[in-house]
Amino acid sequence: MIKKFTFGLSIFALMALSFSSCSSDDDNEDASCESCSIQGETIEICDNGNDTYTLTAGGESETISSEDLEGIPPAEYIGLICTLGDLVP
């Protein structure tokens, strides 16, 4: 009887785990984007997954390559843009 209960509980646990998901399994577009705000404007850079990035600011978007970033990680790149934007009055 205990073996049947343990087996049934194991099957139930396995089924419960198979129907759960992690956030990395979801199609979350923001997962590969970095953003910041300067003077009320949001600046965002998103990884397109093919060594290109989409830089969006002021409702306009531009595709840039990883070469355009000159070795700077996207998060640092967007941080530098916002830091420079904060310096301008």
matplotlib code that plots the C-alpha trace (Angstrom):
import matplotlib.pyplot as plt

x = [0.0, 2.8, 4.7, 1.5, 1.1, 4.8, 4.6, 1.4, 2.9, 6.0, 3.9, 1.9, 5.0, 6.5, 3.3, 3.2, 6.8, 6.3, 3.5, 5.3, 7.6, 10.4, 10.5, 13.4, 11.0, 8.6, 8.8, 9.6, 10.8, 12.2, 14.6, 17.3, 16.6, 18.3, 16.8, 17.2, 15.5, 17.0, 15.1, 11.8, 12.7, 13.2, 16.2, 16.3, 18.7, 17.5, 19.5, 18.2, 20.1, 22.2, 24.9, 22.7, 20.8, 17.8, 18.3, 15.1, 14.7, 12.0, 9.8, 12.5, 14.5, 17.8, 19.5, 23.2, 25.8, 27.9, 30.8, 29.1, 29.2, 33.0, 33.3, 31.1, 28.4, 24.8, 24.0, 27.1, 26.4, 22.9, 24.2, 26.8, 24.1, 22.0, 25.0, 25.9, 22.3, 22.1, 25.1, 23.4, 21.2]
y = [0.0, 2.4, 1.6, 2.4, 5.7, 6.6, 5.6, 7.7, 10.6, 10.4, 10.4, 13.4, 15.3, 14.5, 15.7, 18.9, 19.7, 19.0, 21.6, 24.3, 26.7, 29.1, 32.7, 31.8, 29.6, 32.4, 34.5, 37.7, 40.4, 42.5, 39.8, 40.9, 44.7, 47.3, 50.8, 54.0, 57.4, 60.8, 64.0, 62.1, 60.1, 56.4, 55.0, 51.2, 48.8, 45.3, 42.3, 40.9, 37.7, 38.0, 40.4, 43.4, 45.6, 47.8, 51.2, 53.0, 56.6, 59.3, 56.8, 56.1, 52.9, 52.2, 48.9, 48.9, 46.1, 44.7, 46.4, 49.8, 49.2, 48.9, 46.1, 47.9, 45.6, 46.9, 47.6, 49.8, 51.4, 52.5, 53.6, 55.8, 57.4, 58.2, 59.5, 61.9, 62.9, 63.9, 66.1, 68.2, 70.9]
z = [0.0, 0.9, -2.3, -4.4, -2.5, -3.0, -6.7, -7.1, -5.3, -7.5, -10.7, -9.4, -8.6, -12.0, -13.7, -11.7, -12.6, -16.2, -16.4, -14.7, -16.5, -15.8, -16.8, -19.2, -21.1, -21.8, -25.0, -23.1, -25.5, -22.6, -21.6, -24.0, -23.7, -21.6, -21.1, -19.2, -19.1, -19.8, -19.5, -19.6, -22.7, -22.6, -24.5, -25.2, -26.8, -27.6, -28.8, -32.1, -31.6, -34.8, -33.7, -34.3, -31.9, -32.2, -30.5, -29.9, -28.7, -29.2, -31.1, -33.7, -34.1, -35.7, -36.2, -35.1, -35.3, -32.5, -34.3, -33.8, -30.1, -30.3, -27.7, -25.2, -23.7, -24.5, -20.9, -20.5, -23.9, -22.9, -19.5, -21.2, -23.5, -20.4, -18.5, -21.3, -21.7, -18.1, -18.4, -21.2, -19.7]

ax = plt.figure().add_subplot(projection="3d")
ax.plot(x, y, z, "-o")
ax.set_aspect("equal")
plt.show()
